[in-house]
Structures are given as C-alpha cells and as structure tokens.
Amino acid sequence: MRILGIDPGIATIGFGVVDSEKNKQKLIQCGVITTPAHTSLASRLKQIYEDMLQLLELFKPDAVSIEELFFNTNITTGIAVAHGRGVILLACETAGVKIYEYTPLQVKQAVVGYGRAEKAQVMDMVKRICGLSAPPRPDDAADAVALALCHARSSTSLLFKGDRDECSTI
C-alpha cells in the first residue's frame, strides 16, 4: 500500500510518501509545498490545490493520511490552516483517493507507542522505522512521514462496516 501523509498548513505543507508491506515501511520521498508570503489567500489555496493534484498524480497513493486540526491558542492561524486543509481534502477527493484523518495523539501512539510522546521521540522513531541516518527535514516533512506511518500501522486494525468503505477502530 502506498500512503501519502500530509501535514496541512497554508505557508508550508509537509508531505511524505511511504510504501507499506506487512510490517515494513519504506520512505519513498518527502518534502514540502510552500506558498509565497504576502500573496492573497485565494492565490495560496490555488497553488496548494494544484500542487496536491501533481503529488497525487506523481505518486498515485492508495490512501492519504492527514492530520486533524487542533486549535490551541492562535485561532487566526488555525482558520488559515483550515482553509488549506480543506483544499487538500478537495484535491484528494477529486483524485479519488481515500482519506484517513488522525489526531496528533493517534499519530504519536502509532509511531512511538505513547500518545503523549515529545516531538523529538516521534522524529527519532520516524528515523528508525524508515532506516534513515537522520530524521527528514524540515519538520513539516517529518510530521507528514509520521502521519503516513501512523496509517500504515493503524490500517491493519481498522474494522470495515458492511459494504461501504467506512471504517472505524472501534
């Protein structure tokens, strides 16, 4: 299974492509989509959409794993990220790729084994699982790889309901 992990944003969107076969995961590529500062939100969203469609066409993932939004203190930044995330979801839906959403706690649990793990622990496990000499850079790309690994490790425990493609971990 090929999984495209996405760490959503508006200025920087991390992506990580992982191939998963049984209990082995291999990093294919990771990086970031960036949008120029001081451009309109509409222009940035258009660029994110077009770049996402290119990624989906290039890597042809079986699934997209994207982080659910968590609003902390800066609601203004959260709203901009939500716009970017919406465009990313639209691109995935347009391309016909299944979308799976995970909270930061679920990602940490799947990758590290502890839902309250520190960022450094997650990065170290991404490095180890993928057999890398160092964690991917920048951090947004590493977060996206962690999201892809989360789905690779979680997808084996997803229970499918009936004839539909809905799934649940309960």
N, C-alpha and C positions, 0 to 999 in steps of 0.2 A: 504494500500500500504506500502510495506517495502522499505525503501530508505537507501542506503549506501552512506554516504558523505565521500569524500576523499579530504584531504589537501595534494597535491603532494609535494614530496621532493626527496632527494637522501639519506640523512643520517637518516631523521625522516619523516615518512609519517603518518599523522593523519587519523583515521577512526572513523566514528560514524554511528551507525545503529539506525534508527528511524522508528517506526511504526506510520503511519498517517491514521486516520479515521475521515473523515469530518473535523471538526475544532480542533481536538485533536491530539496532537503528544506525543508519549511516547518513551523515550530513552531506547533502549534495551541494547546496550553496546557501549563503545568507548575505544579507546586506540591508540597505535602507532605501526607501523612497524619500526624497526631500523636496520640499516646495520652498520657493524663494520668499524670504521675508518681505514685508511691505508690498505684497500683492493682495488683490481682493480675495475674500473668502471663496467666492464663486470660481475664480481662476484656480485657486489651490485645489478645490474639490474636483474640478475638471481634470487637473493633472493627476491627482490621486486615482481617479476612476480610470483614466487611460493607461496609467502605469500598472494598475492592478490587472486590467484586461490583458496587457502584454505579459505579465508574470504568469497569469493563468494559462495563456496560450503557450508560452515557452515551456513551462514545467508540467502542464497537464496533471494537476494533483487529483487524487481520488477524494480528498477531503480538505477542508480549510478549518483550522483551529484558531479561533480569535478570542482575545481577552474580553470578558465582560467589563463594563465600565464601573469604576468605583469612585464616587465623588468624595473627596476629602475636604480640604478647606477652600480651594480655589474653584468655585463653581463656574467662573467665566472661562477658565481654561478647559474645564470639564465639558462645557457646552460646545466649544470648538472641536474638541476631540470627538464628541458625539456626532457632530456633522461629518467628520472624516470617517468615523466608523460606519455611519450609515451609507456612505458612498462605497466603502469597501464591501459591505454586505450586498449592496445593489450589484456591484461588479461580479461577485461570486454567484449570486442568483442568476444574473444574466448569462453567465458562462455555464450554468447548470451544475455547479459543484456543491456538494453537501457541506453545510456549515455546522460546526460544533463550537459552542461557547463555554468557556471555563473561567472561573473566578481566580484571582491570584492565589487564594488559599488552595484551590484544587490543583493548580499548577505546581505549587511548592510540595504538596502532598504526593503528587505523582512522580515528580522528579527527584525530590530529596527524601521523601518518606515522612516529612514533618511539615504540617501546614503553616507553621509559624517560623519557618527557616528564614535566615538572613539572605540578602541578595548574594553575598559572596559564596554562601553554601550552594545556592542554585547554580551560580556560574561555574563553580568547581565541578558539580555533578554533570552539567552540560558538557564540560570539557572531557570528563571521564567517560560518560556514556558514548560520546561521539569519537573517542580516541584521539583527541586533539592535544597539541602541545600547550595551547593556551585557550582561554575562553574566546568565543567570537567577539569581535569589536565592530561597531560601537555597541553599547549596552542594549540599544533597541533591537539590534540584530540578535544578540544573545537571548533576549527575552522572547523573541519570536521563535527561536530554536527550542527554547524551553516549552513554549506553547505546542509546538509540533510534537515534541517528545511526550508531553502530557497526553495528547490524543493517542499517540502510539501505545502508550502504556495503559490508558484508560479504555480504549476501544474494545479490548478483549473482554471487558467486564460489562459492556453495555448490553442491556436487555432490549430486544426489539419487540414492540407491541403489535400483534396482529399482522395484517398485510401491508400496513403503512410503514414508511421509513422513519417513524417516530422512535426515539429511543430514550431510555432512562437508565440511571444507575440504581434505581430502586425496584 
